[in-house]
Amino acid sequence: MVLTEVSTIRADDEPPMDWISRTQLTTARHCLSDRENRIIELSFYAGWKNREIARRMGVTEGRISQIRANALAKLRDNLT
């Protein structure tokens, strides 16, 4: 089983979930829009900075932060 650390997708006031399976994360990502999924992929899997993502998607860095924060909140809700 492939495991993924989720410390980056939990709020600071939530108890830590040390590990989830890649299957759980993939299932949880179905709740995200295509745009949210793309930002999560570029941020966490490809390691891109907000500036790079913003340039590629034609929006501001601030907008990328907002979309990513909303996507991470959705993921947290679906993983708990």
C-alpha positions in Angstrom: 0.0 0.0 0.0 1.3 3.4 -0.9 0.9 6.0 1.8 0.9 9.7 1.6 1.6 12.2 4.5 -1.3 14.6 5.0 0.1 17.0 7.5 -0.1 19.7 4.8 -3.9 19.2 4.3 -5.1 19.6 7.8 -5.9 22.7 9.8 -3.6 23.5 12.7 -6.4 23.1 15.2 -7.3 19.6 14.0 -5.8 16.4 15.4 -3.1 15.0 13.1 -3.9 12.2 10.7 -0.4 10.9 10.2 -1.1 8.8 7.1 -3.8 8.0 4.6 -3.6 5.7 1.6 -3.3 6.9 -1.9 -6.6 5.3 -2.6 -8.3 7.3 0.2 -6.8 10.5 -1.2 -7.8 9.7 -4.8 -11.3 9.0 -3.7 -11.5 12.2 -1.7 -10.2 14.2 -4.7 -13.4 13.3 -6.6 -15.2 16.1 -4.7 -12.9 18.7 -6.3 -13.5 20.6 -9.5 -11.1 20.1 -12.4 -9.5 23.4 -11.6 -9.0 22.6 -7.9 -7.6 19.2 -8.8 -5.1 20.7 -11.2 -3.9 23.2 -8.6 -3.5 20.4 -6.0 -1.6 18.3 -8.6 0.7 21.2 -9.5 1.3 22.3 -5.9 1.8 19.0 -4.1 2.8 16.5 -6.8 4.8 18.6 -9.2 6.1 21.0 -6.5 5.2 24.2 -8.4 5.1 27.6 -6.7 1.9 29.7 -6.7 3.6 32.1 -9.1 4.2 29.3 -11.6 0.6 28.0 -11.3 -0.9 31.5 -11.6 1.1 32.2 -14.7 0.1 28.9 -16.3 -3.6 29.3 -15.4 -3.9 33.0 -16.1 -5.0 34.1 -12.7 -3.3 35.9 -9.7 -1.2 34.2 -7.1 -3.8 35.3 -4.5 -6.5 33.5 -6.5 -4.4 30.3 -6.6 -4.1 30.5 -2.8 -7.8 30.9 -2.4 -8.6 28.0 -4.7 -6.1 25.7 -3.0 -7.3 26.6 0.5 -10.9 25.8 -0.6 -9.7 22.5 -2.2 -7.8 21.5 1.0 -10.9 22.2 3.1 -13.0 20.0 0.9 -10.4 17.2 1.1 -10.3 17.5 4.9 -14.0 17.2 5.1 -14.0 14.1 2.8 -11.2 12.4 4.7 -12.8 12.8 8.2 
